[in-house]
Amino acid sequence: MGKSNAYDAVVIGAGPNGLSAAITMAQHGKSVVVYEAQQEIGGGARSMELTLPGFVHDACSAVYPLAIGSPFFRSLPLSRHGLDWIQPAAALTHPFDDGTAITLERPVDATASLLGSDEKSYRKLMAPLVAAWNGLAVDLLGPPRLPQSPLSLFRFGFSAIQSARGLAEGRFQGEPARGFFAGLAAHSMLPLENWGSAAFGLVLAMSGHAVGWPIARGGAQKVTDALALHLRSLGGEIVTNRPVRSLGDLPPSRVVLCDLTPRQLIEIAGERFSPRYRKSLQRYRYGMGAFKMDWALSGPVPWKARECARAATIHLGGTLGEIAFSERSVWRGEPVEKPFVLLAQPSLFDPSRAPEGKQTLWGYCHVPNGSTFNMTERIEKQIERFAPGFGDLVVRRSVMSPMELEKRNANLVGGDINGGAPTLSQLFFRPTVRMYGTSVKGLYICSASTPPGGGVHGMCGHFAARQALKEMF
Ligand SMILES: Cc1cc2nc3c(=O)[nH]c(=O)nc-3n(C[C@H](O)[C@H](O)[C@H](O)COP(=O)(O)OP(=O)(O)OC[C@H]3O[C@@H](n4cnc5c(N)ncnc54)[C@H](O)[C@@H]3O)c2cc1C
């Protein structure tokens, strides 16, 4: 964008998408520097001792089906840079009040066999999708374009466009299958009655069967460190402690890629945009927030359902009715008595996370965007419900409200962990119909606010950089 350029490209923000954009630039021989506001790089993929020395907690993301399934990450030599995936025996366990549980197993048949009268329906729904995962991952983890696997995408789309509730009630008769699917679909952070909310449940179930839900040995930071090491090996630079407040803070470059959400983009470059583009950014809708907790425990969580010890990820919320009520209320702006809680117990599978004999626990629930309501007690009550005696094991807890999350990472607007609500209108074309491009030549957005949206997969950054390469070089 400048006259004599110090760099071919500058990236604002060293989250997984910012780093992926920078790597894509460097892979094409472009000089690139990343400016990160915080002292540490990683954005949503960082670990730190949030409770006590020796307890390594993942401050944001912890479980990585989309990272291990990301076509871009898979193309990078991340294991050479220290990234080692740990695959728990099962991807996920969803316990119920009666002490039973459904697990997301690697073979579709193994999960189907747990679902009683819904065994056949589950197999019929999932088996063809899982068999088509490789092609579908390419089509789904990117912007709308000509599909590589049109038939599989059509089959997926036919189910995915439905509401999660509609799909669960239409396909399944029993509460176990319905509740299990509701928990998967609740990752959408949408009411389960919303069109398109089924897509999230399907993608997460498919990924669990096809590639697993791994954690990173040593913590989320290892994902970031591997990306950063690879970027540096390609000649890319990273500067930390450098919050960008205006484009004038940047060295001259031909391209600027922003790992930012629309609100910050307006702050940094708003006056440069056309009124029409600025208006469409202003219309962008943020979604529910997260209330995040981490615990240092004196021992493993005493689950009623033994199967819970086989998976890193646990979904607490019971039935479809209860989870749907919880998500609907939060969407309407009401904190709920019995929140749907997402938990991860990494130290069960990765002893490097906690001192010997001790455990770490990671969890969050959905709350209204920007909510100041303290959910600590309600979250712990949900855990206690499925693991009586849990409270006695808590040595120390860390609590991060939506606003605390935003303070630590400006992209988490009101605690929204997905860079914007994935409503139907913002699912494919986000943040505007231009997607990665803006109304300013050479200025791009590359965060989770662009397709394919939230999650640690780097595909937003990769596609934004590809577009910049095509248009500007
Ligand atoms: C509590 C929580 C749990 C999650 N769990 C999972 C999970 O288990 N699995 C999963 O796949 N995903 C999970 N996610 C989502 C995932 O972390 C995000 O979708 C992902 O990190 C988005 O990547 P990004 O690069 O777009 O943005 P971010 O990771 O948010 O990175 C943005 C970076 O930009 C920097 N920045 C912002 N403003 C400026 C500025 N003005 N100047 C310079 N730098 C700036 C920030 O400091 C940050 O480092 C979770 C998120 C949260 C918060």
The ligand as an SDF file (V2000), in Angstrom:
LIG
                    3D

 53 58  0  0  0  0  0  0  0  0999 V2000
  -12.6880  -20.0450   25.4700 C   0  0  0  0  0  0  0  0  0  0  0  0
  -12.4520  -20.4880   24.0470 C   0  0  0  0  0  0  0  0  0  0  0  0
  -12.4890  -21.8380   23.7280 C   0  0  0  0  0  0  0  0  0  0  0  0
  -12.2640  -22.2540   22.4180 C   0  0  0  0  0  0  0  0  0  0  0  0
  -12.1950  -23.5890   22.1470 N   0  0  0  0  0  0  0  0  0  0  0  0
  -11.8130  -24.0070   20.9180 C   0  0  0  0  0  0  0  0  0  0  0  0
  -11.4520  -25.3530   20.6950 C   0  0  0  0  0  0  0  0  0  0  0  0
  -11.4210  -26.1660   21.6230 O   0  0  0  0  0  0  0  0  0  0  0  0
  -11.1080  -25.7330   19.4350 N   0  0  0  0  0  0  0  0  0  0  0  0
  -11.0520  -24.8220   18.3950 C   0  0  0  0  0  0  0  0  0  0  0  0
  -10.7230  -25.2090   17.2520 O   0  0  0  0  0  0  0  0  0  0  0  0
  -11.3560  -23.5160   18.6010 N   0  0  0  0  0  0  0  0  0  0  0  0
  -11.7070  -23.0900   19.8310 C   0  0  0  0  0  0  0  0  0  0  0  0
  -11.9170  -21.7550   20.0760 N   0  0  0  0  0  0  0  0  0  0  0  0
  -11.9710  -20.8140   18.9350 C   0  0  0  0  0  0  0  0  0  0  0  0
  -10.5960  -20.4450   18.3860 C   0  0  0  0  0  0  0  0  0  0  0  0
   -9.7130  -20.1280   19.4320 O   0  0  0  0  0  0  0  0  0  0  0  0
  -10.7220  -19.2420   17.4570 C   0  0  0  0  0  0  0  0  0  0  0  0
  -11.7470  -19.4480   16.5030 O   0  0  0  0  0  0  0  0  0  0  0  0
   -9.4100  -19.0010   16.7090 C   0  0  0  0  0  0  0  0  0  0  0  0
   -8.3690  -18.7440   17.6190 O   0  0  0  0  0  0  0  0  0  0  0  0
   -9.5520  -17.8440   15.7380 C   0  0  0  0  0  0  0  0  0  0  0  0
   -8.2990  -17.5470   15.2140 O   0  0  0  0  0  0  0  0  0  0  0  0
   -7.9630  -16.0920   14.6630 P   0  0  0  0  0  0  0  0  0  0  0  0
   -6.5580  -16.1410   14.2000 O   0  0  0  0  0  0  0  0  0  0  0  0
   -9.0130  -15.7010   13.6890 O   0  0  0  0  0  0  0  0  0  0  0  0
   -8.1300  -15.0940   15.8960 O   0  0  0  0  0  0  0  0  0  0  0  0
   -7.4770  -15.1120   17.3370 P   0  0  0  0  0  0  0  0  0  0  0  0
   -6.9760  -16.4510   17.6770 O   0  0  0  0  0  0  0  0  0  0  0  0
   -8.4570  -14.4870   18.2280 O   0  0  0  0  0  0  0  0  0  0  0  0
   -6.2070  -14.1620   17.1960 O   0  0  0  0  0  0  0  0  0  0  0  0
   -6.2950  -12.7830   16.9830 C   0  0  0  0  0  0  0  0  0  0  0  0
   -4.9650  -12.1540   17.3820 C   0  0  0  0  0  0  0  0  0  0  0  0
   -4.9590  -10.7900   16.9800 O   0  0  0  0  0  0  0  0  0  0  0  0
   -4.4250  -10.0020   18.0240 C   0  0  0  0  0  0  0  0  0  0  0  0
   -4.9360   -8.6460   17.8810 N   0  0  0  0  0  0  0  0  0  0  0  0
   -6.2250   -8.2450   18.0460 C   0  0  0  0  0  0  0  0  0  0  0  0
   -6.3140   -6.9230   17.8350 N   0  0  0  0  0  0  0  0  0  0  0  0
   -5.0630   -6.4910   17.5190 C   0  0  0  0  0  0  0  0  0  0  0  0
   -4.5050   -5.2170   17.1930 C   0  0  0  0  0  0  0  0  0  0  0  0
   -5.2530   -4.1120   17.1230 N   0  0  0  0  0  0  0  0  0  0  0  0
   -3.1660   -5.1310   16.9400 N   0  0  0  0  0  0  0  0  0  0  0  0
   -2.3840   -6.2330   16.9740 C   0  0  0  0  0  0  0  0  0  0  0  0
   -2.8580   -7.4530   17.2860 N   0  0  0  0  0  0  0  0  0  0  0  0
   -4.1870   -7.5790   17.5430 C   0  0  0  0  0  0  0  0  0  0  0  0
   -4.9200  -10.6930   19.2730 C   0  0  0  0  0  0  0  0  0  0  0  0
   -4.1650  -10.3240   20.4190 O   0  0  0  0  0  0  0  0  0  0  0  0
   -4.7540  -12.1600   18.8930 C   0  0  0  0  0  0  0  0  0  0  0  0
   -3.4600  -12.6270   19.1790 O   0  0  0  0  0  0  0  0  0  0  0  0
  -12.0730  -21.3040   21.3880 C   0  0  0  0  0  0  0  0  0  0  0  0
  -12.0200  -19.9440   21.7120 C   0  0  0  0  0  0  0  0  0  0  0  0
  -12.1720  -19.5300   23.0340 C   0  0  0  0  0  0  0  0  0  0  0  0
  -12.0480  -18.0720   23.3660 C   0  0  0  0  0  0  0  0  0  0  0  0
  1  2  1  0
  2  3  1  0
  2 52  2  0
  3  4  2  0
  4  5  1  0
  4 50  1  0
  5  6  2  0
  6  7  1  0
  6 13  1  0
  7  8  2  0
  7  9  1  0
  9 10  1  0
 10 11  2  0
 10 12  1  0
 12 13  2  0
 13 14  1  0
 14 15  1  0
 14 50  1  0
 15 16  1  0
 16 17  1  0
 16 18  1  0
 18 19  1  0
 18 20  1  0
 20 21  1  0
 20 22  1  0
 22 23  1  0
 23 24  1  0
 24 25  2  0
 24 26  1  0
 24 27  1  0
 27 28  1  0
 28 29  2  0
 28 30  1  0
 28 31  1  0
 31 32  1  0
 32 33  1  0
 33 34  1  0
 33 48  1  0
 34 35  1  0
 35 36  1  0
 35 46  1  0
 36 37  1  0
 36 45  1  0
 37 38  2  0
 38 39  1  0
 39 40  1  0
 39 45  2  0
 40 41  1  0
 40 42  2  0
 42 43  1  0
 43 44  2  0
 44 45  1  0
 46 47  1  0
 46 48  1  0
 48 49  1  0
 50 51  2  0
 51 52  1  0
 52 53  1  0
M  END
$$$$
